[in-house]
Amino acid sequence: MDLVTLGLPQEPAGGVAGWAADLVDTMGGPGAGLAIALENLFPPLPSEVILPLTGFAAGQGVISLASALFWTTLGSVVGAVVLYWIGMLFGRDRMHAVWARLPLVRSSDLERTERWFAKHGTKAVLLGRMVPIFRSLISVPAGVERMSLPLFVTLTAVGSLLWNSVLVMAGYWLGDRWDLVETYVGVLSKAVLVLVLAAVIVYVSLRWRSRPRERAQHRRSS
């Protein structure tokens, strides 16, 4: 395959865009897959840059569109399976031991979360692959709870293919304006992060307020 230098509207010599462009230029489809596998393992690497850029590369003839979708989906699955194995090796017992040492939390909270995952885990893994931030994180509890690996791989592949297709095709159709995808998906990522932080603040506030009542109940029971 003849190497083609990507003519991006923004200078790709540095940053994530430059790094991803170099991988695709040098390795083709497998380079895009490697970039996405690393993005799963290191969420600060933004898929909203790597995937549209890969779609733009397909539009420029550096790789085929089918290759872009295949390799990026394979990379997503490989990265997710690594996180799944990390969660499985960490294990439920260690998770409970760590949880017990955390302030302002109760073991019943973790048990409730485990029951929720047992009931809704398949939907969480499938839909989580299409939500910024949770795309990577959802693999860890799936491993901790030892979800069936074939089921996990299937759900991850389907969810990743949907997410990757949207962003790759957006880069393919937008051409040299591929970076618009980063702008809009970046807003979504920030919105998700704000919601998560807000939920954590509310949770901590409720736990802090309930501490005096729990201490009083403990004294009465003892």
C-alpha positions in Angstrom: 0.0 0.0 0.0 1.4 3.4 -0.9 1.6 5.7 2.0 -0.4 8.9 1.8 0.2 11.9 3.9 -3.1 13.1 5.4 -3.9 16.8 4.5 -5.7 17.9 7.6 -7.1 21.4 8.1 -5.2 21.6 11.4 -1.5 20.8 11.6 -1.3 17.1 12.6 2.4 17.1 13.4 1.7 17.0 17.2 -1.0 16.0 19.6 -3.4 13.1 19.4 -4.4 13.9 15.8 -0.8 13.8 14.6 -0.1 10.6 16.5 -3.2 8.9 15.1 -2.4 10.2 11.6 1.1 8.8 11.8 -0.3 5.4 12.9 -2.8 5.2 10.0 -0.2 6.5 7.5 2.3 3.9 8.6 0.2 0.8 9.5 -3.1 1.5 7.7 -6.2 -0.1 9.2 -4.2 -2.0 12.0 -2.8 1.4 13.0 -6.3 2.8 13.5 -7.2 -0.4 15.5 -4.2 0.1 17.7 -5.0 3.7 18.4 -8.6 2.8 19.4 -7.4 -0.1 21.6 -5.1 2.3 23.4 -8.0 4.8 23.7 -10.0 2.2 25.5 -7.2 1.6 28.0 -6.4 5.3 28.4 -9.7 7.2 28.2 -7.9 10.6 28.0 -7.1 9.6 24.4 -10.3 10.9 22.7 -12.1 8.6 20.3 -13.8 11.8 18.9 -10.4 12.6 17.4 -9.2 9.2 16.4 -12.4 7.8 14.7 -13.3 10.8 12.6 -9.7 11.1 11.5 -9.8 7.5 10.5 -12.9 8.2 8.5 -11.2 11.1 6.8 -8.3 8.8 6.0 -10.7 6.4 4.3 -12.2 9.3 2.3 -8.7 10.2 1.2 -8.0 6.6 0.0 -5.4 5.9 2.7 -7.4 2.9 3.8 -10.8 1.5 2.8 -14.0 2.3 4.7 -14.6 -1.3 5.4 -11.0 -1.6 6.8 -11.5 1.5 9.0 -14.7 0.0 10.5 -13.3 -3.5 11.0 -10.0 -2.5 12.6 -11.4 0.2 14.9 -14.1 -2.2 16.1 -11.5 -4.9 16.6 -9.4 -2.4 18.5 -12.3 -1.5 20.7 -13.0 -5.1 21.6 -9.3 -5.9 22.3 -9.0 -2.9 24.6 -12.3 -3.7 26.4 -11.3 -7.4 26.9 -8.0 -6.2 28.6 -10.0 -4.1 31.0 -12.5 -7.0 31.5 -9.6 -9.3 32.5 -8.2 -6.6 34.9 -11.6 -6.4 36.6 -11.8 -10.2 36.7 -8.3 -10.5 38.2 -9.0 -7.8 40.7 -12.1 -9.8 41.8 -15.2 -9.3 43.8 -13.5 -10.0 47.2 -10.8 -7.3 46.7 -13.5 -4.9 45.5 -15.5 -5.4 48.7 -12.3 -5.1 50.8 -11.4 -1.8 49.1 -15.0 -0.5 49.3 -15.1 -1.3 53.1 -12.1 1.1 53.6 -13.7 4.0 51.8 -15.3 6.8 53.8 -19.0 7.7 53.5 -20.0 4.4 51.8 -21.7 1.3 53.0 -21.4 -2.3 51.9 -25.1 -2.3 51.1 -24.4 0.3 48.4 -22.0 -2.0 46.6 -24.3 -5.0 47.0 -27.2 -2.9 45.5 -24.9 -2.0 42.6 -24.0 -5.7 42.1 -27.7 -6.6 42.0 -28.4 -3.9 39.5 -25.6 -5.1 37.3 -26.7 -8.7 37.5 -30.2 -7.6 36.3 -29.2 -4.9 33.7 -25.6 -5.8 32.9 -26.2 -6.7 29.3 -27.9 -3.4 28.5 -25.2 -1.5 30.5 -22.4 -3.1 28.5 -24.1 -2.6 25.1 -25.3 1.0 25.7 -22.2 1.9 27.7 -20.1 1.4 24.6 -21.8 4.4 23.1 -21.5 6.8 26.0 -18.3 8.9 26.4 -16.3 8.1 29.6 -18.4 4.9 30.3 -17.1 3.3 27.1 -14.0 2.1 28.9 -15.2 2.0 32.5 -18.1 -0.4 31.9 -15.7 -3.2 31.0 -14.2 -3.3 34.6 -17.4 -4.2 36.5 -18.3 -6.7 33.8 -15.0 -8.5 34.6 -15.5 -8.1 38.4 -18.9 -9.7 38.1 -17.6 -12.3 35.7 -20.0 -11.7 32.9 -19.8 -14.5 30.3 -16.8 -13.6 28.1 -18.5 -14.6 24.8 -21.6 -12.5 25.8 -19.3 -9.6 26.8 -17.4 -9.7 23.5 -20.6 -9.9 21.5 -22.2 -6.9 23.3 -18.9 -4.9 23.1 -18.5 -5.6 19.4 -22.1 -4.6 18.6 -22.0 -1.4 20.7 -18.5 -0.5 19.5 -19.5 -1.0 15.8 -22.4 1.3 16.2 -20.4 4.1 18.0 -17.4 3.7 15.7 -19.6 3.7 12.5 -21.2 7.0 13.5 -17.9 8.8 14.1 -16.0 7.1 11.3 -18.7 7.9 8.8 -19.0 11.5 10.1 -15.3 12.0 9.3 -15.7 10.3 6.0 -18.5 12.5 4.9 -17.2 15.8 6.4 -13.8 15.4 4.7 -11.4 18.1 5.7 -13.9 19.4 8.3 -13.6 16.1 10.3 -12.6 18.0 13.3 -16.2 19.3 13.8 -17.0 15.9 15.2 -14.5 16.5 18.1 -16.3 19.7 18.9 -19.8 18.2 19.2 -18.8 14.9 20.9 -16.5 16.9 23.2 -19.5 18.8 24.4 -21.3 15.5 25.0 -18.3 14.2 27.0 -18.2 17.3 29.2 -21.9 17.0 29.8 -21.6 13.4 30.9 -18.7 14.3 33.2 -20.7 17.1 34.8 -23.6 14.7 35.4 -21.3 12.2 37.0 -19.6 14.8 39.2 -23.1 16.1 40.2 -24.2 12.6 41.1 -21.1 12.0 43.2 -21.6 15.4 45.0 -25.2 14.5 45.8 -24.3 11.0 47.0 -21.5 12.3 49.3 -23.8 15.1 50.6 -26.6 12.6 51.5 -24.1 10.2 53.1 -22.6 13.0 55.2 -26.0 14.2 56.4 -27.0 10.7 57.3 -23.9 10.0 59.5 -25.3 11.6 62.7 -28.5 9.6 62.4 -26.6 6.3 61.8 -24.3 7.0 64.8 -27.4 7.6 67.0 -29.0 4.3 65.8 -25.7 2.5 66.4 -25.5 3.8 70.0 -29.1 2.8 70.7 -28.6 -0.7 69.3 -25.4 -1.2 71.4 
